[in-house]
Amino acid sequence: MPKTLIIDDDPHFETCIRAHFGGEAGGDDNSFIFAHNSLEALVIMNEQTEEIDIVAVTIDSDDIGGLGIFKKLSDKSLRVPRIALTQSRDLAAIRQAMNQGAVDFLTKPVEILDLLATLKKVYADCEHRRNAWKTESQLAAIRREMDLAGSIQKRILPDTFPNQGEMDVYAQTTPAQEMGGDFYDFFDMPDGNTALVVADVSGKGVAAAFYMAVVRTLFRAAAPAAANPAACLKEVNRLLIDHDIPGMFVTVFYGVLDANTGTLEFSNAGHMPPYQITANGDVKIIEGAGGVVLGFDHGVPYTQDSLVLNKGDGLFIYTDGLTEAFDEQRNQFSEERLIDCLVENRSLAAHALTINVLAFVNDHTGDAPQSDDITSLAIRRF
């Protein structure tokens, strides 16, 4: 029920309102309080700021001062719709009142039904604005939370890379939204080798980001005790099934790198096969150890394979958001363009290679919105 403050020095107007409601200043749908001069109005507005929904103020009385009265409030702001009351139809005065913030006006003598209809309309508009302000405030709060969550997600990804001896490693990820489902990870194994993970969770946004955090944690928990990469994938899949997260799955390329020999033992759970860049500039796809995505009980055993990075060789691992990046005409970046890019940049270090590939992708997509997360990891043996 809206509460309306009537600031008016015409006793007849107050009498009409009270008479309509049987002597009470209000009814089932409206409540009224009255101020007969500027002093009374300022006291009420200062004391009942949170309770007043609408103010109707006369613009014809020198003692009240029209809408200028709101400028006299002490250290407070009354954000309520204001209705101008006038005894004349002076368009200049009405226009001035509207310019000073009035949302509507009523001319005296005011019919009660006209008053109630105007209050109903103004209050409905007011509630609409309040709901809009509330929605905007809620969206702003959600945006702040999303930005914070996105920042936290970026911080949990390694920013120090396992560059040892002749081995140069670098990775980067660019989410399509504030939070993404792609991730990369590196961690030390008990035998001194380095485990590396590149993964792509189904979907994007918050759900994918949470699932990504779960998968990353499970890999770090399962890998040290696993006999080999295939066994690690099997254990992580079992743990994901135990978590019973419906509708989610993840593709993973997982390997264990011996930095001294350049040997990489790996397994692939439905992920894009990586490319090996040989010292002489050839680019070949690594299709071994293919398997099924993680996240459901498929009963298919995981296999593993190995490759050796000789001096001058490189390896490029990525997620499908890279090759499936669209330009404004919906043309994909494609594996063919990726291969051309790898050939052109075959002699670069891992950091420069990943940066240049992403630059090629961005040049292809132009102003088209990013449709999927993009992650890449490069290894170069010098």
C-alpha positions in Angstrom: 0.0 0.0 0.0 1.7 3.3 -1.1 2.0 6.1 1.4 1.5 9.6 -0.2 2.7 12.8 1.5 0.4 15.7 0.6 2.1 19.1 1.0 -0.6 21.6 0.6 -2.0 24.5 2.6 -5.6 24.2 1.2 -7.6 22.6 4.1 -10.5 21.8 1.7 -8.3 19.3 -0.2 -7.4 17.4 3.0 -11.0 17.5 4.1 -12.1 15.9 0.7 -9.6 13.1 1.1 -10.6 12.3 4.6 -14.3 12.5 3.8 -13.8 10.0 1.0 -12.2 7.5 3.3 -14.7 8.0 6.2 -12.5 10.3 8.2 -9.4 8.1 7.9 -6.4 9.3 6.0 -6.2 6.2 3.8 -7.9 3.0 2.9 -7.1 -0.5 1.6 -5.1 0.8 -1.4 -3.6 4.1 -0.3 -2.3 5.9 2.8 -2.0 9.6 3.2 -0.1 12.0 5.5 -0.4 15.8 5.4 1.9 18.7 5.7 0.4 22.2 5.7 3.6 24.2 5.3 7.3 23.8 4.4 8.4 23.3 8.0 6.0 20.4 8.6 6.9 18.9 5.2 10.6 19.0 6.0 10.2 17.4 9.4 8.1 14.6 7.9 10.4 14.0 4.9 13.5 13.9 7.2 11.9 11.6 9.7 10.0 9.3 7.3 12.3 9.1 4.3 12.0 5.3 4.0 8.2 5.2 4.4 7.1 7.8 1.8 6.4 6.4 -1.7 4.9 9.5 -3.4 4.8 13.2 -2.7 2.1 15.5 -4.1 3.1 19.2 -3.5 1.4 22.4 -4.4 3.3 24.8 -6.7 1.1 27.8 -6.0 2.0 28.6 -2.4 4.9 30.9 -1.5 5.0 29.4 2.0 5.7 25.9 0.6 7.9 26.8 -2.3 6.8 24.1 -4.7 9.2 21.5 -5.8 12.1 23.6 -4.5 11.3 22.3 -1.0 13.2 19.1 -1.8 16.5 21.1 -2.0 16.0 22.0 1.6 16.3 18.5 3.0 19.1 18.1 5.5 21.7 15.5 4.5 19.1 13.3 2.9 17.7 12.6 -0.6 14.1 11.6 -1.0 14.0 9.5 -4.2 10.3 9.3 -4.8 8.0 10.4 -7.6 6.5 13.9 -7.3 3.2 15.1 -8.4 2.6 18.9 -8.9 -0.7 20.3 -7.5 -1.9 23.6 -9.1 -5.0 25.8 -9.0 -4.3 27.1 -12.5 -3.6 25.7 -15.9 -0.6 27.9 -16.4 1.4 25.8 -18.9 4.6 27.7 -18.1 4.3 26.9 -14.4 3.4 23.3 -15.1 6.3 22.9 -17.5 8.7 24.4 -14.9 7.4 21.9 -12.4 8.0 19.0 -14.8 11.5 20.3 -15.5 12.1 20.3 -11.7 11.3 16.6 -11.5 7.5 16.3 -11.3 6.3 13.1 -13.0 2.6 14.3 -13.3 0.3 17.1 -12.3 -3.2 17.6 -11.0 -5.3 20.8 -11.2 -7.6 21.8 -8.4 -10.3 21.2 -7.5 -9.0 17.6 -7.6 -11.5 14.9 -8.0 -10.8 12.0 -5.7 -11.1 9.4 -8.4 -8.6 11.4 -10.5 -6.2 11.6 -7.6 -6.5 7.9 -6.9 -6.0 7.0 -10.6 -2.9 9.3 -10.8 -1.5 7.8 -7.7 -2.1 4.3 -9.0 -0.3 5.1 -12.3 2.6 6.9 -10.6 3.1 4.2 -8.1 3.0 1.4 -10.7 5.7 3.4 -12.7 7.7 3.8 -9.5 7.5 0.1 -8.7 8.7 -0.7 -12.2 11.7 1.6 -11.8 12.4 0.2 -8.4 12.3 -3.3 -9.7 14.6 -2.2 -12.6 17.0 -0.6 -10.1 16.9 -3.8 -8.0 17.5 -6.0 -11.1 20.4 -3.7 -12.2 21.9 -3.9 -8.7 21.6 -7.7 -8.6 23.1 -8.0 -12.1 26.0 -5.7 -11.0 26.5 -7.9 -7.9 26.5 -11.0 -10.1 29.0 -9.4 -12.5 31.3 -8.6 -9.6 31.1 -12.2 -8.4 31.7 -13.5 -11.9 34.7 -11.2 -12.3 36.1 -12.4 -9.0 35.5 -16.1 -9.8 37.1 -15.6 -13.2 40.1 -14.0 -11.6 40.4 -16.9 -9.1 40.1 -19.4 -11.9 43.0 -17.7 -13.7 45.1 -17.8 -10.6 44.8 -21.5 -10.1 46.3 -22.2 -13.5 50.1 -22.4 -13.4 51.9 -19.3 -14.5 55.3 -20.9 -13.9 56.3 -23.4 -16.5 58.4 -26.5 -16.1 61.3 -25.3 -18.4 64.2 -27.6 -17.5 67.5 -28.0 -19.4 66.7 -28.4 -23.1 62.9 -28.4 -22.6 60.9 -25.2 -23.1 57.2 -25.3 -22.2 54.4 -22.6 -22.3 50.6 -22.6 -22.2 47.8 -20.1 -22.3 44.0 -20.2 -22.2 41.4 -17.6 -23.4 37.9 -18.2 -22.1 34.9 -17.3 -24.2 33.2 -15.9 -21.1 34.3 -14.7 -17.7 34.8 -18.3 -16.7 35.7 -21.2 -18.9 35.9 -25.0 -19.0 39.3 -25.3 -20.7 42.4 -25.7 -18.6 46.0 -26.7 -18.6 48.1 -27.9 -15.8 51.6 -29.1 -14.9 52.8 -30.8 -11.7 55.8 -32.8 -10.6 55.7 -36.6 -10.5 57.4 -38.7 -7.8 60.0 -39.9 -10.3 61.0 -36.4 -11.2 59.2 -36.3 -14.4 56.5 -33.7 -15.2 52.8 -34.4 -15.7 50.9 -32.2 -18.1 47.2 -31.9 -18.8 45.2 -30.1 -21.4 41.5 -30.5 -21.0 38.2 -29.2 -22.4 35.0 -29.5 -20.3 31.7 -29.6 -22.2 29.9 -26.3 -22.2 31.1 -22.9 -21.0 30.5 -20.6 -18.1 30.0 -21.3 -14.4 29.1 -25.0 -14.6 32.0 -25.8 -16.9 34.3 -23.8 -14.6 33.3 -25.8 -11.5 33.6 -29.1 -13.3 37.0 -28.0 -14.6 38.2 -27.4 -11.0 36.9 -30.8 -10.0 38.8 -32.5 -12.9 42.0 -30.6 -12.2 41.9 -31.7 -8.5 41.2 -35.3 -9.4 44.2 -35.4 -11.8 46.5 -34.0 -9.2 45.2 -36.6 -6.7 45.3 -39.6 -9.0 48.4 -39.1 -11.1 51.2 -39.7 -8.6 49.9 -43.2 -7.7 49.0 -44.2 -11.3 51.3 -46.7 -13.0 51.0 -44.9 -16.3 48.9 -42.3 -18.2 46.2 -44.9 -19.2 45.8 -45.9 -15.5 45.5 -42.3 -14.5 42.7 -41.6 -17.0 40.9 -44.8 -15.8 41.1 -43.6 -12.1 40.0 -40.1 -12.8 37.1 -41.4 -14.8 36.1 -43.6 -12.0 36.2 -40.7 -9.5 34.1 -38.5 -11.8 31.5 -41.3 -12.1 31.5 -41.5 -8.3 30.8 -37.7 -8.1 27.7 -38.4 -10.3 27.6 -35.0 -12.1 25.1 -35.6 -14.9 25.3 -34.0 -18.3 29.0 -33.1 -18.0 32.1 -34.7 -19.6 35.6 -33.6 -20.4 38.2 -34.4 -23.1 41.7 -34.7 -21.9 45.2 -35.1 -23.3 47.4 -36.3 -20.4 51.1 -37.0 -20.6 54.2 -37.5 -18.5 57.3 -35.8 -19.9 60.9 -36.8 -19.2 62.8 -33.6 -19.7 66.1 -35.3 -19.9 65.3 -37.7 -22.8 62.4 -35.8 -24.4 60.1 -38.8 -24.0 56.4 -38.2 -23.5 54.2 -41.0 -22.5 50.6 -40.0 -23.1 46.9 -41.0 -23.2 44.1 -39.3 -25.0 40.5 -39.2 -23.7 38.6 -38.0 -26.7 40.7 -34.9 -27.1 42.0 -33.2 -30.2 45.2 -35.0 -31.3 48.3 -32.8 -31.0 50.8 -31.9 -33.7 54.5 -32.7 -33.6 56.8 -30.2 -35.3 60.0 -31.9 -36.4 63.4 -30.2 -36.6 63.2 -30.1 -40.4 59.8 -28.3 -40.3 57.5 -31.2 -40.9 54.2 -31.1 -39.0 52.5 -34.5 -38.3 49.4 -35.4 -36.3 49.8 -37.6 -33.2 46.8 -39.9 -33.3 48.0 -42.7 -30.9 46.3 -43.6 -27.7 42.8 -42.5 -28.6 40.1 -43.0 -26.1 36.6 -42.0 -24.8 35.9 -38.8 -23.0 35.9 -38.7 -19.2 32.7 -38.4 -17.2 30.6 -41.5 -17.8 30.8 -45.2 -17.4 31.5 -46.4 -21.0 33.5 -49.5 -20.2 36.2 -48.8 -22.8 39.8 -49.3 -21.6 42.2 -46.4 -22.1 45.4 -47.0 -24.0 48.7 -45.2 -24.0 51.5 -44.4 -26.4 54.7 -42.5 -26.4 56.8 -40.2 -28.6 60.2 -38.7 -28.4 61.0 -35.0 -29.0 64.4 -34.9 -30.5 66.5 -31.7 -30.5 64.7 -29.1 -32.5 61.3 -30.8 -32.3 58.2 -29.3 -30.8 54.7 -30.4 -29.8 51.5 -28.3 -30.0 48.5 -29.4 -27.9 45.2 -27.4 -28.1 41.5 -27.5 -27.6 38.9 -27.5 -30.4 37.9 -23.8 -29.6 41.1 -22.9 -31.6 40.4 -24.7 -34.9 36.7 -24.1 -34.6 37.0 -20.3 -34.1 34.6 -18.6 -36.5 35.0 -15.4 -38.5 32.0 -13.2 -39.3 31.0 -15.4 -42.2 31.0 -18.5 -40.0 34.2 -19.9 -41.5 36.3 -21.9 -39.1 40.0 -21.3 -38.5 40.4 -25.0 -39.3 43.2 -27.5 -38.9 44.6 -26.6 -42.3 45.2 -23.0 -41.1 46.7 -24.3 -37.9 49.1 -26.5 -39.7 50.2 -23.6 -42.0 50.7 -21.5 -38.9 52.8 -24.2 -37.2 55.0 -24.6 -40.3 55.5 -20.8 -40.5 56.5 -20.6 -36.9 58.3 -23.9 -36.6 61.5 -22.5 -35.3 60.0 -20.4 -32.5 60.2 -21.0 -28.8 57.2 -22.4 -27.0 56.0 -18.9 -25.7 56.3 -17.2 -29.1 54.7 -20.2 -30.8 51.5 -20.1 -28.7 51.3 -16.3 -28.9 51.6 -16.3 -32.6 49.1 -19.0 -33.2 46.5 -17.1 -31.1 47.3 -14.0 -33.0 46.6 -15.9 -36.3 43.3 -17.0 -34.8 42.3 -13.5 -33.7 43.2 -12.2 -37.1 41.0 -14.8 -38.7 38.0 -14.1 -36.5 38.2 -10.3 -36.6 35.2 -8.8 -34.9 33.2 -12.0 -34.6 32.5 -13.0 -31.0 34.5 -15.8 -29.5 32.3 -18.9 -29.4 34.4 -21.2 -27.3 37.3 -21.3 -24.9 40.7 -21.5 -26.6 43.7 -23.2 -24.9 47.1 -24.2 -26.3 50.3 -25.8 -24.8 53.6 -25.9 -26.7 56.7 -27.9 -25.9 60.0 -27.2 -27.6 63.2 -29.1 -27.2 66.4 -27.2 -28.1 
